[in-house]
Amino acid sequence: MSGYGKKKGPKNLVLRGRYWWWAVMIAGVRETGNTGYLEEELEKALDFARKKKAELREEYRLRREALPKHDLSLDEAADAWWLAMHPKFRKGGERPPVDNAFRQMTRAVVAFGAGTMVTQMNLVLFQRVRGELLSSAAHPSGRGRPRDGDGMKSSSVNHLLRCGMKVLAHVAATRKDIDLSDMPDPVRDDLYLTERGRTAYMSEIDEAMFCEAAEELAGDVQDGEMERRDYLDAAELTRFMNVTGMRTNEAFELRWDRIDWSALTQNMNFPVKARGLDVRTHPVFLEEEALAILDDRMAAADVHDVYVFTTRSRSTHWNHGKKVEKGQSIQWTHNRFGAIFKEIALHAGLPEDTIPHDCRRTCARRIWLSQGIEIAQAYLGHKERQTTLDYIGITEEDVIAARQALERDRARIAAEIDAALARGGEPPLYDDKRVRRIAAEIDRRRRVNARSRETREAAKKRQAAIRRLACRSDPKGASRPSSLLQLLPASGGCEISAGGRSSRPSRGSGRRRSA
């Protein structure tokens, strides 16, 4: 190595010529210097670099503490947090997080006070804001989820409190000149309230009453055809979500080309929401009732070329640069479907807090009662089993009902098996049809992989044998007799001459040594 070059060594060390130089990054500024030790004295150079790094860090800490302390308003801190975090939010999904995060942060700023200084946001302020939110009056518009008494729900209050903590954490990480020693610790201070998971679902009676209410509302419409079809289409979509457990955004964006109509796997591979920007695929299984609903949609007069479930436009407007005529089939929107769903639910006498996502809980309970928690988790595509348990909301009555259902199924299966054996026939197979199809697909792929591995191994053996035969020769330089070629297995598309060499030209720029 020349005396003018440099070579990177261990951490914080660089070799320049024959001497080690230390290099330390402090607050974004790189400082370097000569350790005075040669290349052979690595351990001494490392100790010198560590001591120098500790000294520079201590000097920077003293300089930072000597600086005058600043303060920042909550409004300015929330703007800084939003500029830093909003590019990481998802832009689509059942509830677009980019919009939800903006609205929640705005409500949190209003609750804490836009002019509140971040140094004043201590535990006392958080507790006061939490009490005010719990006793706050409902919004005059009547929108939003039902409340616990007169105030907000525990989950909604915790969302706003977490927004305030996110802003403080961002300030603490980016602004070292602001003193946040009084920032509360949510874990030690027991700041958040106990949340109760939602366990509402639609029973078979509720679903029947919902469909009847939709037909009654459709029959009462006298003005136009579009309003009447909205109720019927909404009821059909609700039945489909109750059977498949799909989310509303998945049902709205369901395309005909995403459905696998093969006899082996009747399902839909659908990209669903996930944490951050990561997208994963959720296979939605189709049962007989779901297939019947799809058949009806396929035979409908207003079937859409792309989307399965659609509604009709109430006006002529422009959407993403395209003109939509009045009465044209378009996708469902969350606002339109939510309003119609709520109207039908109230007309059916269902609870006022019934929401479309209860259809997914309905499917979870149905699968759990008949097949168990493992199948319910796989059916809904949950990564964690606790999520499925939260959907079900198991009570003591549910456990008794599940036990009774299992006992009835076992008694029925035992009776049918005994009857088949009494007739002298083979007993029927009692396992889930989807499980059999999945097992058959796994066996088929295993067979294909095994055949491909055998083919690759056979090809490798043939190539090795050909190379060995081509390299063998007698002392006089004559090639091995061609009769040995008959001992080799047949080669796919590769011919061997009498000299034991492949008839194909060899790759590379150099010539092979003559056999």
N, C-alpha and C positions, 0 to 999 in steps of 0.2 A: 504494500500500500504506500502511495506517495505521501510525502510530508505535507502536502497542501490539501489533501482530501479530508473528509470527515465520515465517521461511521457511527451509526446509532447503536448504543449499547443498552444496558438495563434502564429501568425507569429513572427519569430525571438525569441521565448521563449520556454524553455524546463524546466520542473519541475523535479528536482533531490532532492529526499527526501522531505524536507519541504520548500526548497528555489527555486526561479525562476532563471534560468541561461539564459543569452542572447547568441544567435548564429547568426552570420552575415557572408555572403559569399561576399568577395571583390576580384575581379579579379581572381576568381577561387580558392581562399584560404579561408578556413573557420576559423574564430576566435570566441572564446567563452570566457565567464567569468561569475562570480557570480554577480547578481544584488544587493544582500543583502536584498531582500524583500521576505517575507514569501508567502505561498500559498494563504492566504487570501488577500494579498495586490497586486492583479492582475493589477489594473489600474496604480499604481506606478511603477510596473515592466515594463509595456508597455511603459510608458513615458521614463523610463531609457533606454530601448532597442532602442527606436527611436532616442534619443539623441546620443547614442553610435554609431548607424549606420550612422548618419549624420557626426559625427566626423571622423569615419574611411573613409568614402567616400571623405571628404575634404582632409584628409591626402594623400589618394591615388592620388587625382587630382594634388596636389602640387608636389608629387614625380614624376608623369608622366610628368608634364610640365618642371621639372628640368632636365629631361633626354635630351641628345643631339638629335637633329632632324636628321632623316635619309631620304634617298631618294631611289627611285626605278625606274628602266627603264620600259618603256611601254612593252617591250618584256617579261621581267620577270613577270610583273603584269598580262599580258594576259595569260601566262602559269599558273600562280596561279589560275586565274579565270577559265580556262578550266579544270584544275584538280578538282576544286570544283563543277563545274556545269554540266559537260558533262554526268555524270551518270543519271541525271534527264531528259535528252532528249529522245524523242521517237526514236526507232531504225527502224521503218517502217512507211509507208505512201506514199502519192503521191509524196512528196518531203521530203526525210528523214531529219529531223531537225538536227540530229547529224552531218551530212555531211555539210549541209547548214551553220550551226553555225560555224563550223571550217573554211570554206572558207571565210565567211564574216569577221570573226575575223582576219584572215590572211590579207585580203585586208585592213581592218581598221588599222592594225599595219603598213602596208606598207604606207598607206596614211598619218598617223600621224608621222611616223618615228620610227623604232624599238628602236633607241637609245635615244628617247625623254624621259626626266624625267617626272614623273607623276606630280610633283609640277609645271612644266611649262605648263601643259595642262589647260590653262585658256580660257576665252571667245574669246580672240584675236586669239589664235591658232585654235580654232574650226571654227571661221569665215573664217580664211585663208584656212583651209583644205576644207571647204564647197565650197568656190569659185573655188579652184583648181579642185575639183571633177565635178563641173558644167561645166567647160570648158575643161575637159580632153578629149583626143582623144579616139576613139573607139579601142577595142582590135584588133590586127592584124588578129586573127583567124576568126573574124566576128561573133563569138558566142555571146549569150546573147540577151536580149530584145532590141528592137529599142530604140534609144535615142531621146531626145528633142533637135534637132539641132546637135551641135557638142559634147555636154557633156552628162553626165549621167542623168537619169530621177530623178525626185524629190524623189520618193519612195526609189530608190537605194541609193541616197545620205543620206537620213534620216536613212536608215538601218546601214550604216557605222558610222554615227555620234552616233547612239544609242549604237553601239558596244563600242566606246570609252567611253561613259558615263557609261556603265555597268562595265567596268574595273575600272573606277575611283570610282564608288559606292562600288565595292567589296573591293578595297584598303581602302576606308574610314571606312568600317565596320570591317575589320580584322586587319588593321595596325594602331594602335593609335599613333605610334611614327612618322608618316609622316604628315606633315602640308599640307592640301588640302583646305586651306581657299579661294583660288582663283578658286575653281572648279565652272564652270558655272551652273546656274539654268535654265534648258531648258524652264520652264514655264514662268519665269519672263523675261528671256533674248530673248525670241522669236527665239530660235535657229533653230528649225526644219522648213523645207519648207512646203508649202501647197501641199498636194498630191491630184492628180486627179484619182478617181477610174476608173477602166477599165470597159467600157460598150459595148465592141464589141460583136457581135453575128452574127449568120448565118441565113439569111432569107431563105424562101422556094426556091427562085431562086438560092441563093448561094449554098444551099444543092444539088439542082438538077445539077448545074454546077460542083460541087465537085464530084458527082457520075459519071457524064459523063467523067470528066477528068480522074478519076481512071480507067474507062473502056478503054479510049483511051491509057493511059500509059500501061495498061495490054496487049492491043492488039499490041503495038509496041515492046514488049519484044519478042525476037527471040531465046535467048540463053537457058533459062531454065524455068521450070514450077514454081519453088519456087518464083522467082522474080515477075512473073505474078500474082500469088495468093496473094502476099503481098498487092498489090494495091487494089484488090477486097475485101480482108478481112478487110483492113483498112477502106474502104468506108462503109462496112457493120457495122463495129464497130462504126464509126462516126454517122451513122444514128441511131443506138441504143442509143448512148449517147444523141443525140438531142431529142429523144423521152422520155427517162427516166430521164435525168438530172444527170446521174451518173458521178462520177469523174473517171479519167483514172485508178487510182489504184483499184477502186471498179470494173470497167469493166474487168481489167486484171485478178483479183483474183476471179471473179464470178465463182461459182461452180454450177453444176447441182442440188446438194442436197440442195442448199439454196433457190431454187425456190419452192413456194407453188402453186401447180397446182390445188388446190381445187377451186370449183366454188364460194365459199364465199369470200375468200381473195386471189386474184391473185397478190402476191407481193413477194418481196425478203427481208428478214430481214438480214441486212448486217452491221457488225461492222465497223464504220467509225472513222476517226481521230477526236480527241478532244484535248483540252488543256492538257498539261502535259501527264501523263500516264493514265488518265481516258479514258475509252473506252465506248462508248454508241452505241446503235443499231438504225439504220436508216431503216425504211421500205420503200423500193423502189417500187412504184406502177407500174403495167404493164398495158398498154393499148393494143388495138387490134393490132396496128402496131408493138409494141414491141413483142407481142406474135407471130405474123407472122414471125418476124426475128428469134425468138427462135425456131420456128418450122422448118425453113430452116436450122438452125444450127444443129438441131437434125437429120434431114434427110441427112446431108452432108456426103460424103464418108469418109472424114478425121475427123469425130467427135471425140473429146477427151473424155476419160472416166470420167475425173474429171472436167476440166475447159471448159467453154462455148466457149470463144473466144481465139483462138490459132493461131499460125503461124508455119512455118516450119523452122527447123534448117538449116542454110547455111553451116555448117561444123560439123565434128565429134569432140566433146570436152567433158570435164568433168565438171559437175555442182553439187557442194555440195556432192562430192564423188560418183556421179552416172554418168555413161557414156551415152552421148547423141549422137545418130547416125545422120548422115546427112540426111535431109528430114523428121526427126521425128517431130511430133507435140509438140510444147513447148509453154510456156506462152509468151505473148508480154512483151517487155521491153520498158521503157520510151524512151531510146535513139533510138531504132529501129522504134517504132511507130511515135515518133516526127519527125524523118528524112523523113519518108514516107509521113506523114501528111503534112509537109511543102512543099514537092515536088508536091503533088497533088494540094495543095492550090495555089501555084504559077502557075501551069499549067492551073488551072481553072480561073485565073485572079483575085483571091481574094486578099485583102490587104496583104502586106508582114508581118505584125504583127499578123496574124491569128494564134491562138494557139488552142490545143485540149480543153482547159478549156472553150473556147467560146461556146462549145456545151451545157454546163451547163447553161450558160446565155441565150442561145437560148430557152431551155426548160422553164426557168423562165419567159421569156417574153411571150411565147405562153400560159402558164397557167394563167399568170396575165391578158392578154388580154381577155381570155375567162371566167375565173372563179373569178378573183380578187386576191388581195394581200394575203389574209388569206390562200386561197387554195394553192397559189404558195409557201408560206412559209412552209406549212405542206408538200407539195409535195417534196420540196427540203430538208426537214429536218433541217431547220435553227432554232436555238434557239432564235435568235434575229430577229425582223422584219427589222431592219435597214440593216442587211446583205442582205436580199432579195431586198430591195430598191436599195442598191449599185449594185447588180447584174443587175437589170433592167435598171437603169440609165434613169429615166422617164424624158421626155422632153414635151414641150407643144404639139408637134405633136402627141406624144404617148397618151396623155390625150384625145385629140380629136378623135384619132382612137379608143381608148377604149370606149369612149362614143358612137360613132357610132356603134361599134360592139354590145354593150348592147342594143341599140335601135333596131337594126335589130333582135336580138334574142327575144326581147319582142314582136315585131310585128309578128314574125313568130309563137311564142307560142300562142299569142292571136288568130291568124287566124286558127291554128290547133284546138284550143279548141272550137272556134265558129263552125267550120265545124263538129266536133264530136257531139256537142249538136244539130246541125241541123239534123244530121242523127238519133238522138234519142239514141246515145250511151253514154258511160261514157267518160269524158275527160281524156286524157292521163296524166301520171305523168311526170313532168319535173323537175327532180333533178339529181344530179350527181350519176352515178352508183356506184362509189366508196363510196360515202357518204351513200347510202342505205345499202351497204354491211357492212360498219363499224357500222351503226346504228343497223342492224340486229344482228351483233356479240355482241354488247353491250347489247341488249335486251336478247339474249340467255344467256349470262353470268349472267345477273341480275336474270333471272328465276332460273338458277342453284343455285346461291347463296341464293335466297329466299327459295328454297326447302331444301337446306342443313340447313339453319337456323331453319326452321320449324321442321325438323327432330331432330336437337339438342335440341330445346326447348321441344319437346314432350318427348324425352328420359329423360331430366332433371325432367320433371313433373312426369313421371312414377317412376323414382328412388326416388324422394321425397315422393311420395305416399306410396311406398313400405317400406321406412324407418319409416314413421309415423305409418303404420299398424303393423310393426314388434315391435315397442316400446309400443304399446297400450296393456294393459292387465287388467283383472278385479281384484278386491281385493284378491280373492282366488288364483291368480296366473295362472288361466286358460287362454288360448289364445282366441282371438276373433274368432267367428265362421268363417268357410271357405266360407260362402255365401257372405261375404263382398268382397272377391276376385273377384267376378263377376262384381263388380262396377268399377274395374280398367280397363284401356285400355290394349289392348294386348301388352305384353312386348316382345321385339325381342330377343328370345333365352334364356330367363330367366324364370325358373319355380318356383312357390311358393308352398310350402307345406301347409298342412292344419293348421299347427301351425303359419303361417304367416311369416315364415323365408325362405330366399332363399335357394334352394337346393345346390348352389355352396358353397364351403368352403370359409370362410372369410380369408382375408389377415391379416398379422401381427402375432406377436409371442404370444400375449395374447388371452385368450378365451373371447368370448362375454358373457355378462350376460344373463342368461336364461330368456326367456319371460314368 
